Amino acid sequence: EYADNPIAQRETLVQISTINALLSGVYDGVMTFGTLKEYGDFGIGTFASLDGEMLGFDGRFYQIKADGIAYPVSDSIETPFASVTFFDTDLKEQLPQGMDYKQLEEFLDDILPTNNIFYAIKTEGILSYMKTRSVPGQEKPYPPLVEVIKNQPVFEFNDVEGTIVGFRCPAYVSGVNVPGYHLHFLTKDKDAGGHMLEFKIEKAVAYMDHTSDFLMLLPGEDSDFYKINLTQDKQEELKEVEK
C-alpha cells in the first residue's frame, strides 16, 4: 500500500512507526524489507518481535542478532520500526584520533549548519575500541523495551574496522524518533556489530547527508499501535534503552 509513493525523495527521512510505540512493546512487523528498500538504501531499525538490531547502507541491510552475528536480511523479513533514506554525501570530515562517542556528537554539532533538520551519518574507518549491544527476539505478550534491555547481550571489539550508520534527529522529534544521535555499527567483514554504546576512534571519516524532509508511515488498524497509550513522556525510558 505504501509503494510508489512520490513523496519519499532522496532528501527524505522515512520512518516506520514511532520510537514510543517501540518502547511500549509494539514489535509486530508492519513492512517488509523489500518495500522498505523502496524508501531508502541506508538506515537503522529493528525486526519483527524485536529480533536484533538493523542497519543498512549501499542498499544492503543486515540483522545483528542476540548472538552478535550479522546476517543479510531477505526481502520477506518485516520491521516494526525503522528509519531510512537514500544517502548522498553533503559533508565529509576527517575525525580526530582518540575521539569517543560524546566527543563525536560535540564535534559534529559544531560543524552542522543547523540543529533543526535531520542528518544521516555514515562513519567509516578503524576503531581502537567499540562496544555494541543487540536485543533478543521476544514472544507475546511483548514486554516493554526497557525490560528487554535488562538482558541485552553486549559485544566488545578492539582495533576493528567497520561502518557506523545512523541519524541525528532534532530535539522536537521527542516521542517520534530518538532526539540527537542514534548509531549502529557493522564490521568491515559484515559479520558482527550492533547498537553502538561506546567507541574510540583510531582513524575514521564521517560523511553526512542533510535531510530536510520527513515522512512517517504508521502501522495499520490491525496493529497493537491502535490500542496503546502514546500520551506518556518516555524520554527517561529512552535514555535507559539507548545508553
CORNOR-V101466 format. One record per backbone hydrogen bond with DSSP energy under -1.0 kcal/mol. NH is the residue of the N-H (numbers start at 0). CO is the residue of the C=O. E is the energy in kcal/mol with one decimal. If there is no record, write none. Layout:
BEGIN
[[NH/CO/E] [NH/CO/E]]
END
This chain:
BEGIN
[[8/6/-1.9] [11/8/-1.4] [12/212/-2.9] [13/83/-3.2] [14/214/-3.1] [15/81/-2.9] [16/216/-2.8] [18/175/-2.3] [19/174/-1.6] [21/17/-1.7] [22/18/-2.7] [23/19/-1.4] [24/21/-1.8] [25/20/-2.3] [26/24/-1.4] [29/78/-3.0] [30/78/-1.1] [32/76/-2.4] [33/74/-2.3] [35/31/-2.6] [36/32/-2.2] [37/34/-1.6] [38/35/-2.1] [40/84/-1.3] [41/84/-1.4] [42/55/-2.5] [43/82/-1.7] [44/53/-1.6] [45/80/-2.3] [47/77/-2.2] [48/26/-2.6] [49/46/-2.3] [51/49/-2.1] [52/63/-2.4] [53/44/-2.8] [54/61/-1.7] [55/42/-2.5] [56/59/-1.8] [58/40/-2.6] [59/56/-1.8] [61/54/-2.9] [62/70/-3.1] [63/52/-3.2] [64/68/-2.1] [67/64/-2.4] [69/190/-1.5] [70/62/-2.4] [72/60/-2.2] [76/73/-1.5] [78/30/-2.6] [81/15/-1.1] [82/43/-2.8] [83/13/-2.6] [84/41/-2.2] [89/207/-3.6] [90/207/-1.7] [92/205/-2.5] [94/203/-2.9] [97/200/-3.6] [98/95/-1.3] [103/99/-2.3] [104/100/-2.3] [105/101/-2.1] [106/102/-2.6] [107/103/-2.8] [108/104/-2.5] [109/105/-1.6] [111/107/-1.6] [117/210/-1.6] [118/167/-1.9] [119/208/-2.3] [120/165/-3.1] [121/206/-2.8] [122/163/-2.4] [123/204/-2.4] [124/161/-2.0] [125/202/-3.1] [126/159/-3.3] [127/199/-1.5] [128/199/-1.4] [129/156/-2.1] [130/197/-3.0] [131/154/-2.7] [132/194/-1.7] [133/152/-1.7] [137/48/-3.3] [144/22/-1.1] [146/143/-1.4] [147/143/-1.6] [148/144/-2.2] [149/146/-1.2] [150/147/-1.8] [151/148/-1.6] [154/131/-3.0] [156/129/-2.8] [158/127/-1.3] [159/126/-2.4] [161/124/-2.5] [162/185/-2.9] [163/122/-3.1] [164/183/-3.0] [165/120/-1.8] [166/181/-1.8] [167/118/-2.5] [168/179/-2.5] [172/169/-1.8] [173/170/-1.5] [175/172/-3.2] [176/172/-1.9] [179/168/-3.0] [181/166/-2.1] [183/164/-3.3] [184/193/-3.0] [185/162/-2.2] [186/191/-2.4] [187/160/-2.9] [189/186/-1.9] [193/184/-2.3] [194/132/-2.8] [195/182/-2.4] [196/130/-3.0] [197/130/-1.6] [199/128/-2.3] [200/98/-2.5] [201/125/-2.5] [202/125/-2.0] [204/123/-2.5] [205/92/-3.1] [206/121/-3.2] [207/90/-2.9] [208/119/-2.7] [210/117/-3.0] [212/10/-2.1] [214/12/-2.7] [216/14/-3.3] [222/219/-1.9] [225/222/-1.6] [226/223/-1.6] [227/223/-1.4] [237/233/-2.6] [238/234/-2.3] [239/235/-1.9] [240/236/-2.1] [241/237/-2.6] [242/238/-1.8]]
END
